[in-house]
Amino acid sequence: MVSGTDIVRPTGQRKPPTEPAPVFGPSVRLDIEAEVGFVVGAGSQMGERVDVDSFADHVFGVFLLNDWSSRDLQAWEYVPLGPFLGKSFATSISPWIVPLAALESARVDQPAQDPEPLPYLRGSQPWGLDLRLEVRLNGHPVSTPPFAQMYWTAAQQLAHMTVNGASLRTGDVYASGTVSGPEPGQRGCFLELTWSGKEPLRLPDGGERTFLEDGDEVTITATAPGPDGTTVHFGEVTGRILPAR
């Protein structure tokens, strides 16, 4: 859903540590994941692999993405089968795409990979991107995740996703996963920012947060270096939490 769409608090099964059995009700550990999304411009044939160096031949552009996540629903669902209701209720995206061609000045080497990836994931071109994200809660900056420090590049992701012959279609999107850096103020979700609720965030108005409350609004923005010292702006992806229905 496009930025600015309100997010209704999800409902589902969760099992608090103090309860002997799962209970049903609204999520109490509602979270975000600050991510970067990529949109496919040129598709591929079923059965073809997309080489890691062919990334720019297939990906048209880049946008911001918030993968809203219910950590309590997710934790209970993971045990037998994996996450369903904890992830499927909402994903928000910024309202425009930054063409990949506009990010040439933002290209950087990715961090060293150890162990060395298998040959199909080794590219001859650097596809790290120096995107500087910022997460704000109710207008207050709480995190600055650095995309340049992501272990896997979007080019490697695309090569891996298609190595089994899965095809690409124009308009397909995929996302980076949570963007987090090594410092406490660089973590891209509240699960990490508050260390699963053990270290609450302290806000300028004197309040605290572990996870999102009804009425909270989260905004993710990003910039990148542009040509000749300019700055490329990605707009924002924003969502406000409404009570469960």
HELIX and SHEET records of a PDB file:
HELIX    1   1 VAL A   52  SER A   54  5                                   3    
HELIX    2   2 PHE A   55  HIS A   58  1                                   4    
HELIX    3   3 ARG A   71  TYR A   78  1                                   8    
HELIX    4   4 LEU A   85  SER A   88  1                                   4    
HELIX    5   5 LEU A  100  ALA A  106  5                                   7    
HELIX    6   6 PRO A  119  LEU A  121  5                                   3    
HELIX    7   7 PHE A  147  GLN A  149  5                                   3    
HELIX    8   8 ALA A  154  THR A  162  1                                   9    
HELIX    9   9 PRO A  184  GLN A  186  5                                   3    
HELIX   10  10 PHE A  190  LEU A  193  1                                   4    
HELIX   11  11 PRO A  227  GLY A  229  5                                   3    
SHEET    1   A 5 ILE A   7  VAL A   8  0                                        
SHEET    2   A 5 THR A 231  LEU A 242  1                                        
SHEET    3   A 5 GLU A 217  PRO A 225 -1                                        
SHEET    4   A 5 ARG A 132  LEU A 137 -1                                        
SHEET    5   A 5 HIS A 140  SER A 143 -1                                        
SHEET    1   B 2 THR A  11  ARG A  14  0                                        
SHEET    2   B 2 VAL A  23  PRO A  26 -1                                        
SHEET    1   C 2 LEU A  30  ASP A  31  0                                        
SHEET    2   C 2 SER A  69  SER A  70 -1                                        
SHEET    1   D 4 SER A  92  ILE A  93  0                                        
SHEET    2   D 4 VAL A  59  ASN A  66 -1                                        
SHEET    3   D 4 ALA A  34  VAL A  40 -1                                        
SHEET    4   D 4 VAL A 173  ALA A 175 -1                                        
SHEET    1   E 3 SER A  92  ILE A  93  0                                        
SHEET    2   E 3 VAL A  59  ASN A  66 -1                                        
SHEET    3   E 3 VAL A  98  PRO A  99 -1                                        
SHEET    1   F 2 ARG A 107  VAL A 108  0                                        
SHEET    2   F 2 GLY A 128  LEU A 129 -1                                        
SHEET    1   G 2 LEU A 201  ARG A 202  0                                        
SHEET    2   G 2 GLU A 208  ARG A 209 -1                                        
END                                                                             
